[in-house]
Amino acid sequence: MAQQQVARHTQWAILAVGLLSFTGILVETSLNVAFYTLTRQLGITLSTVQWLTSGYLLMVTIVMSTTAYLIQRFAAQNLFRFAVGMALIGATLCAAAPNFPILLLGRLAQAVATGIATPLMFYLIMALIPHRQLGTYMGLASMIISLAPALGPTYGGWLTSALSWRLIFVVILPVIGGVFLLGQKFIQLPAKPQHRRFDWSGLILLAGVLVGLSEAVENIGTLGWTSGSVLSWGGLFWPLSCSCSGISRPAMPCC
């Protein structure tokens, strides 16, 4: 039996979302090599600048936890437009950031874009690709995600040492623009409305757990296990984790 062919517009749709996810991961790994330069130019400590990574990854995780609801509530093209808009806003803020808070704000906006684009790419594959070719496209999507961290340090290191760390964000702006045009034309997948209430309380609890855990682990390395800061963050993390897992409040499931 001949394999069912994948429509060309489906391939372009998956490529558009995949490239958006790729640029988000590429910037994340490339910015790590610019930390020393950022500490000198922005006048901040290394522990502070690390929040560009920690905050980004936390936001990606939180946003990804909402995508099961978002995909059912909104059409794929609307989610893609929103992700592209956040990516453009984030890259622009980061490229022009005069200080660390603006830079962090831009990184969080980019995290929202990546947190939506990555699950959306796999959703398009699962929804549009025939079963016989599903493994091939899942492998290609995984390769896109794996390739970005491999290229990121070289990309970021060269731009930072030869020119400026701001070009890490400037260079991807036209790429995001091209991705938007591509997705705008080829992504056509309606929502599947279901009567589900969004669990805001679970999302807040999840965010509290992740932030508390991250801050506690960071303070352990600098202050030790018995410091007041570590104990206080741990005291916050424990009840939140119990609530989120349903131990103390079974009626409130985590997102």
N, C-alpha and C positions, 0 to 999 in steps of 0.2 A: 504494500500500500504506500503510495507516494505521500510524503510529508505535506501537511497543509502549509501553504505559503503564508508568511506574515506580511500584512499589508505595509506598503511603503510609509504611509502616514503614521502607522503605529510605531515603526522603527524610529521615525523622526521625533515623535512625541516622547518616547523613552529616552532618546538621546538628549533632548532638551532638558528634561528633568535630571538626567544623569550628569550633564555638564554643570548644572547649577549646584548639585551636591558636590561635584568634584572641586569646583572653585572654593566652596566653603571649607572643605577639608584641606585643600592646598594652602589657603591663607593661614589656617590654624597651625599647621606644621611649619610653615615658613616663618611665621612670626616668632617662634620660639628661639630661633638663632639670633634675633634682634634684641633680645632682652637686655644684654649689657649696654648696647647703644641707647635703648630707651631709658634705662636708669640714669645715664649721664645727661641725656638731652632734656628729659622731663623732671629731673631732680627727685626721683623716687627710689625707694629701696627695692631690693630684689624680691623680698616677700610680697611687696605691693604689686609689682609688675606681674608676678605669677598669677594674679587674679585675672589677667587677660586670658589665660588658659583655663584656670579653674572655673571662673565665672562663665566662660563660653561653654565648656563641657557640661556644667550644671544646667545651663539654660537649654542646651540641645536635648539633654535627658528629659527635662521637664516638658518641653514642647513635644517630644516624641511620644510621651505618655498620653497626650491628648489626641493624637492623630487617628486613633480608632474611631473616636467620635467625630472628628472634623471631616474625615473621608466620607462618612455616612451623611453628614449634615450639609456639606457643600460640594459643588461640582469640582472635578479635578482641575479644570481650567481656572476657576476662581481661586483655589488654593495655590495654584502655580503663580498666578498674578500677584497674590499677596506675598508669596515667598520671594519673588523677583523684586518687588517693591522694597521689602525689608533688606534684601541683599544690597540694593543700590543705595538705600539710605545709610546702611551700616558702612559700606565701603567709602562713601562720600564723607561721612563723619570722621572715620578713621584717617583718611588721607589728609583732611584739613584740621585734625584735632590739635588745639593749642595746649591742651593739658591732659592729664591722665583720666579724669572723670569723663570727658568727652570721648576719649579713645575707648574706654571701657563701655560706654553707652553704645558706640558703634559696633563693638564686638558682640554685645548682647543682641543687637538687631540682626547681625549676621548669623548668630546662633539660632534665632527664630527661623531664618530662611533655611538653614541646613537641617534643622529639626523637622521641618515640613517636607523639604525636597527629598530627603533620603527615604523615608517610608513611602512617599508618594511614588517614587521610582519603582519600588518593589510592588506597590499596589497596581500600577499600570501593567507591569509584567504579569502578575497573577490574573488580572482581569482580561487582558487582551491577547496574551500569547497562548497558542494551542498547547495542549498538554505534552505532546511529543517533543516540542522545542523549548519547554519550560526550563529544563536544566541548562541549556545553552545560554539563554538570556539571563538566568539567575547568576550563572558564572561570569558573564560579561559585566553585569551590574556589580558583583563583588570585586571584579578586577578594577573597575573604575574607582571604587572606594579604597582599594589597596594601593593603587598606583599613586594617588595624590600624596600620601605620607612619604613615599619614596622620593618624589620630585620636590616636595616642599622645602627641605633644608637647603638644597642646592639653589632653588629659585630665590628663596629669601636671603640666603647668605650672599649670593652674587649681587643682588640689588642693594642690600644694606652696605656692603663693603665698597662697591663701585660707585653707587649713586646715593640713594636715600631709602630708608625703611618705608617712607610714605608711598613709594612706587609699588610696594607690594599690593597696595589697594588700588592705586591708579591704573595699573596694567589690566586688572580684571574688570574694570568698568565697561569697556567696549565689549568684552566677552559676555558679560551679563546682559548687555543690550542686545547682542546677537541671539543669545539664548531666549530672551523674551520674544523676539520676533518669530523664532522657530516654534516655541511652544504655543504662542498665540494662534498660529496657523494650524497646528496639527493636533493639539491636545483637545479631544472631544469625548469626555466621559462624564455622564451625568451622575448626580448623587443618587444614593439609595436611601431615601428618607425613612427613618425609623423613629418611633416615639420613645426616645431615650432622654432622660434628664442628665445634664452634664454635672458631674460630681465635683463641684467647686471645693467643697471641704476636703475631699480626698486629694485634690491637686495641691491645696495649701499645705496639707500635712506632708505630702511627698516633698514639696519644696523645702519645708522646714527640716525634714530629716536629712536631705542631701546637703543643705547648707551647714547644718549643725555637725554632721559627720565630717565634711570637708574642713571646717574650721578647727575641729577637735584634732584631726590628724595633723594638720599644719602646726598647731601649737605644741603637739607632742614632740615634734622634731626640734623645736627651739626652746621650749620651757620645761619639758619633762612630763612624765605621767601624772605626777601629783600636784601640778600647778593648779591654782584656782581657776584659771581660764579653761584648762582642759576639763576639769571637773564640772564647771558650770555648763560648758557646751555638751558634755556627756550627759548631764542631768536633763538638758533639753532634748537631746537626741533619743534617750530611752523611752520616755512617755510618748513622744511623737511616733517612734517606730512601732510601739505597741498598738497605738491607735490605728496607724496606717495598715498594720498587718491583721487587724481585727481582734487582737488579744484583749484589749480593754474595752473596745467599742465594736462588737461584731457587726452592728448594723451599718457601719460606715466603711465600706470597702475602699481600698486605695485605688487610684486611677489605674 
